[in-house]
Amino acid sequence: MIRKALCALVLAVPAFAVVQAAPSAPLEKPSARLEKPSARLEKPSAPLVSGQKLGAILPQRSPQKTYASTCAYCHGANVGPIILGRHLPPAYIHQMVRAGRNAMPAFRPTEITPAELDTLAVWISTAPKIAGEQGQ
Ligand code: HEC
């Protein structure tokens, strides 16, 4: 008799807990929140400000510009070794840029075009050190 009552209690308590824990009200909030972004999407606020047409091919960047925007925040900023003024062979630079190594990321032709990489590799190989750059 006591065992039966205990069993009923053991079975009833988790069921009660589950019913109690079921969150009903909080579920209504996220759906209400979801309505806001779609409302925001309907009225385009600021027009796209850009001199570039979508899909337009960008003009080739100079090696200085490519280096400054895609290499110098690591090389010269204590993340990677100094690569300017060391006369590294262009073929080696090509390999590093396309394949990467450890913390050095690989760059795809969509990020640095083959023509940009050609001029970049020659420029890095022949350019002097930039004063103030710090490397490992
Ligand atoms: C996210 C940081 C980062 C960026 C961006 C980066 N590099 Fe590197 N690079 C590294 C690190 C770290 C190494 C050292 C890799 C190793 O040997 O473990 C390295 C190594 C190299 C080396 C070999 C240097 C040596 O002493 O042998 C070359 C060449 C190189 N990078 C070229 C470039 C060029 C060119 C770019 C820009 C297109 C570039 N890297 C962008 C982090 C970076």
Residues whose N, C-alpha, C, O or C-beta is under 5 A from the ligand:
A	BS01	HEC	T70 C71 C74 V79 G80 P81 I83 Y92 I93 M96 V97 R101 N102 A103 M104 P105
